[in-house]
Amino acid sequence: MSEEKKRKSKIKEPIVPQAPEPDELADDELPEGGFVIKRQPWIMRVAGLDLDIPLTGLKLPMFTTGMIDRGDITIETINVPEIALNSYFRSWLMKPMPRKLTLKIFDVLGAEVEQWTMVAVPGAMGFSELDVREDGPWVTQIAFSATEINIDPTKR
């Protein structure tokens, strides 16, 4: 079996937590996981990883004249079973080679609005506080330097 097939067989497709409908929860009620995602997460794909990574936060660059295809991008993802990628991102940070990233941006109803593609190199990695008294998930943030940024609208 090739190395790529072995790697793919170890990676399971993530189970992306879906937001419940607003009327499904009372104001003081939390679902079984302890937190609510209020909209469809954006999705990031890294070339070679072949995994949809749900993003719960995203800071896109400010483009300026003469700098319209590069900038810094910060993503935020949650660490839940099947999607905890801290080891992967840390290994990439230790050997920061450029890789192609694709970001799928969705509206609040879950319809894809845009697709961003770029070549990115990680520059920093951070984490939310881990507090056993909190109900929310543990969060990882990764900051990238991106070049060759292209933005394509979704064709309808």
ABEGO torsion letter per residue (X at the ends): XBAAAAAAAABBBBBBBBBBBAAABBAABBBAAGBBBABBBBBBBBBGAGBBBBBABBBBBBBBBGBAABEBBBBBBBBBBGABAAAAAAAAAABBBBBBBBBBBBBAAGBBABBBBBBBBBABBBBBBBBAABABBBBBBBBBBBBGBBBBBBBX
